Amino acid sequence: MAIEDRRQRERVARRRLITATARTLAENEGWEAVTTRRLSTEIEYSQPVLYKHFGSMEDIVEAVAVEGFEELAGALRAARRDSGAPGDELGRVAAAYGGFAAKNPALFDAMFVRSTRLHFGAQDTPAPLREAFAELRGAVATIAGARDVDTLTEVVWSALHGLVMLGRNGRLRPGHDADRIALLVTQLRATSV
């Protein structure tokens, strides 16, 4: 049994190395630079070894995205539970969402921009995606009032995502990200009656 345990640990370590290398390449050079050939060169494994762990490049991107949702859930959880001003959970979580996107642009692209087979709100939604949504939902619930929390969370998420993407693409004035998030949160609070 010890040999099989070791082999399993080695498989997990190789998968992590592949996804970590893909992510590093994407953050440094963009997702266009991430190919199986480039990955195999970087990690010094043959392409067939990569395909033992991932059936395609899309599978690698999805694995990176799932890891990203784990990290996003952690960042949102930390922001929501922060000991900041009582009643400002949504403001902290919204700022954490924007900060996460700004610090991890290629990871954010894997999570939200690149085409994947990952689905939200479905039977097969991976746990990290559900956890990230749950953290945002927990913050939205504090201002929801009589409104449907799930629908309001989807609207808040869409607004945050839109602000992030428009800002990243130079469609909004630079340097006003925090102001826009604060305005959004203020408007949501004002209509929570």
N, C-alpha and C positions, 0 to 999 in steps of 0.2 A: 504494500500500500504506500510506503514511503516514496518509492520510485514514481508512482502515478501522481502523488501529491507534488513532487518536484516538477514533473512534466507540466502539470496544470499551472503551477506558479510561473514556469518559464513561458507558457503560452500567454498567460495574462500579461507578463512583463513585455513580451514581444508586441502584443496588441497596444499596450500603453506607449511603447517606444514609437510605433507606427503613427498613432494618433498625435502624440506630442510633437513628432517631427513634422507631420503634415501641418499642424497648427503653427509651429514656429516658421516654417516656410511661408505659409499663407500670411502671417502677420508681417513678415519681413519683405516678401516679394509679391504678394497677392496670390489668390487661388489659382490663377493661370499657371503659376510656377509649380504647382503641386501635381505631379504626375507619378504614376507607378514607377516609371524609369528613374525619375529624380529621387523618389523616396528610397528605392532600392539602393541607389548610389549613396545617399546620405546615411542610411542606417547599416549599410554593408550587408544586406541580405539580398538574395536573388528575387526577381519578380514573382516566381512561383511561390516563394515563402510568403510574400505579401498576400497572394491569392489564397493561401491556406487559411489566412485569418480574416480576409475581407474579399468578398466576391467581385467587388468593383470599386472604382474610385468613389462612386456615390455612397457606397457602404462606409467608406472611410470618413467622408464628409458628415454622414449621419452620426457616426460614432463621436466625432468631434462636437457636433451640435448637441448631442445628449450630454456630453461632459460639460458643455457650456451652460446648459439648462441647470445642471447640478450647481455650478458656480453661481449662476444668476439667482437661483433659489436661496443659496446661502447669503448672498449679498442683500437680497430683499429681506430675508429673515432678520439679519443683523440690523438693518435699518429700521425695520418695524419694531423690533424689541429694544432699540436704543433708548436710553433713559432721557432723551431730549424732551422737549415741551410736550406735556400731555395733550392728546387730541391732535397731534401733528403727524401721526403715523403715515398718512397718505403723502404728505409733503416729503417726509424722509424717504419713503419707498420710491416715489417718483424721481427724486434726485438721485437715488441709488441706481435706478434703471438707466437714467441718462448717463451717469458716470460709468456704469458698466459698459454701455455701448461705446462711449468715447475711449475707454482704455483698451477695449478688445474689438477693434473694427472687423478684422477678418473672422474672428469667432462669432461675432454678431451676424455677419453675413452668412456663415454656415447655419446659424440658428434660424434666421428669418428671411434671408434674401435668396440664397441658392435653392434650387428645386430639390426637395427631398420627399420621401414617403412618410415623413412624420406628420401625424395629425393630432390636433388638439380636440378635446371634447368627444373623443371616440372610445370605443371599447379597448382598442389596442394602444391608447396613448401611453407612452413610456412614463414611468413614475416621476423622473426629474421634470418633465414638462408639466405634469399635474401639480407638482410641488411648487414650481415657480408661479404658476397661476394662483395657487392657494395662498401664497404669501401676498401677492398683489390683492387678491380678493379679501384677505384679512384686513388690509389697510383700507380698502374701499368700504368695507362693512361699517367702519367707524363713522362714515358720513352718509351712508345710504338712506337713512330714514326709512320711509315706507316703500322706497323704490326696490325693484328686483336687483339683488346684489350681483348675481351672475351676469345679467345683461349690462348693468352699470360697470362692472369690472371689464367686460369686453370693450365697452365704449372708452373707458379710461385708458385701457391698454392700447387701443387703436390711436387715441389722441397722443399718448406718449410716444408710440412708435412713429407716428407721423412727424412729430416734432423732431425726434432723433434723426430720421431719414432726411427730412428737408434741411436740417442743420448740417448734417454730414455732406450733403450734396451741394452746399453753398446756396441754397434757395432762401435762407433766412439770414437776417443780419447777424454777423458773428458777435459773440460776447454777451448775448442776451438769453442764453439758454435757461439760466436760473430764474430770470424774470418771467419767461414764458411758463415755466413749470409752476411757479408761485401763482401766477394769474389763473392757470387752469385749476389748481387746487382751491384757490379762493372762490372761483365760480362754482365749483362742485359743492363746496361747503355751503355757499349761499342758497343753493337750491335743494338742500337736504331736508328742508322742513316738510 
